[in-house]
Amino acid sequence: MTLDTLRLLFVVRGKKGVAWGLGFFQSVIFVIAITSVLQNLDNPLNIIGYAAGFATGNVVGMMIEERLAIGHIKLSIVSSARGAALAQTLREGGFAVTEIPARGKDGMVSMLSVSVKRKDVARVEIIVREKDAGAFVIAEDVRPLRHGFWRA
């Protein structure tokens, strides 16, 4: 399941070769494991062991994927008071920021669009928290079609 979880995440990100390789090894392991379980159905520990391995594999795969941090995230940041200062600080940190004036429930706000590599999300969160703790932040997983400015 660890391989399956990683394979699915690579499929979503369009990484065909990696997804193929993980799918191949996952299916080999699956055939071996399920054959062993089916040949020994009289032993409930085999079934429990398979189920526990299946469930644990999901979690381990998610943890590995979080550490790899492959891909890009689009952050939408809404700031009611400090949008320009926040945009400037993010730019000084090497991030590309698009500022969009918008109208919120209580009046004008700044909406900032920042596309970053997933490994840089924590740095952006720290900057936002330091500059405008009241900012509203939304993260969306994206797959760039054409690259413009991406922090190196």
C-alpha positions in Angstrom: 0.0 0.0 0.0 2.9 2.3 0.5 3.8 1.9 -3.1 0.2 2.3 -4.1 -0.2 5.5 -2.2 3.0 6.9 -3.8 2.0 5.6 -7.2 -1.4 7.4 -7.0 0.2 10.7 -6.0 2.7 10.4 -9.0 -0.2 9.7 -11.3 -2.0 12.8 -10.1 1.1 14.8 -10.7 1.6 13.4 -14.2 4.8 11.5 -13.6 4.2 8.6 -15.9 7.5 6.7 -15.6 7.6 6.8 -11.9 4.0 5.7 -11.7 4.6 2.8 -14.0 7.6 1.6 -12.0 5.8 1.8 -8.7 2.7 0.1 -10.2 4.9 -2.8 -11.5 6.5 -3.4 -8.1 3.3 -2.9 -6.2 1.5 -5.6 -8.4 4.4 -8.1 -7.9 4.2 -7.6 -4.1 0.4 -7.8 -4.1 0.3 -11.1 -6.0 2.9 -12.7 -3.6 1.1 -11.3 -0.5 -2.4 -12.2 -1.5 -1.3 -15.7 -2.7 0.2 -16.3 0.7 -3.0 -15.2 2.5 -5.3 -17.2 0.3 -3.3 -20.3 0.7 -3.6 -20.1 4.5 -7.2 -18.9 5.1 -7.4 -21.3 8.1 -4.9 -19.0 10.0 -6.7 -15.8 11.0 -3.3 -14.2 11.9 -2.5 -14.1 8.1 -5.7 -12.2 7.4 -5.1 -9.8 10.3 -1.5 -9.3 9.3 -2.5 -8.6 5.7 -5.1 -6.1 6.8 -2.7 -4.4 9.3 0.0 -4.2 6.6 -2.6 -2.7 4.1 -3.7 0.0 6.6 -0.2 0.8 7.7 1.0 1.0 4.1 -1.4 3.9 3.5 -0.1 5.9 6.4 3.5 5.2 5.6 3.0 6.2 1.9 1.4 9.4 3.0 4.3 10.2 5.4 6.9 9.5 2.6 5.0 11.6 0.1 4.9 14.5 2.6 8.6 14.3 3.1 9.3 14.2 -0.7 7.1 17.3 -1.2 6.9 16.8 -4.9 4.8 19.2 -7.0 3.5 22.7 -6.7 0.9 24.5 -4.5 -1.1 27.6 -5.3 -1.7 29.7 -2.2 -4.5 32.3 -2.1 -3.9 34.7 0.7 -6.6 37.2 1.7 -5.4 40.1 3.8 -7.7 42.9 5.0 -5.0 45.3 6.2 -1.4 44.2 5.4 -1.6 42.8 1.8 0.9 45.1 0.2 3.5 44.7 3.0 2.9 40.9 2.9 3.4 40.8 -0.9 6.6 42.8 -0.6 8.0 40.5 2.1 7.1 37.4 0.0 8.8 38.9 -3.0 11.9 39.7 -0.9 11.9 36.0 0.1 12.1 35.1 -3.6 8.5 34.2 -4.3 6.4 35.5 -7.2 3.2 37.2 -5.9 0.2 38.5 -7.9 -1.8 41.1 -6.0 -5.5 41.3 -6.7 -7.7 44.0 -5.1 -10.9 42.4 -4.0 -14.0 43.2 -2.0 -14.7 41.2 1.1 -17.6 41.1 3.5 -16.3 44.1 5.4 -14.8 46.1 2.5 -11.7 46.1 0.4 -9.1 43.4 0.8 -5.9 42.3 -0.9 -5.9 38.9 -2.5 -2.5 37.5 -3.1 -1.8 34.5 -5.4 1.5 32.7 -4.8 2.5 29.6 -6.6 5.3 27.7 -4.9 7.0 24.3 -4.8 5.4 22.2 -2.0 8.7 22.1 -0.1 8.5 25.9 0.3 4.9 26.1 1.7 6.1 26.1 5.3 8.4 29.1 4.6 5.5 31.0 3.1 3.3 30.1 6.1 5.9 31.5 8.5 6.1 34.8 6.5 2.3 35.2 6.4 2.0 34.4 10.1 4.7 37.0 11.0 3.4 39.8 8.7 -0.4 39.3 9.0 -1.5 36.7 11.6 -5.2 37.4 10.6 -4.7 36.6 6.9 -6.9 33.8 5.4 -4.9 31.3 3.4 -6.1 28.6 1.0 -3.8 26.0 -0.5 -4.6 24.2 -3.8 -2.6 21.4 -5.4 -1.8 22.4 -8.9 0.0 20.9 -12.0 1.7 23.7 -14.0 1.2 23.5 -17.7 3.8 26.2 -18.5 6.5 27.4 -16.2 6.9 31.1 -15.5 8.7 32.2 -12.5 9.3 29.5 -10.0 11.6 29.9 -7.0 14.8 27.9 -7.7 
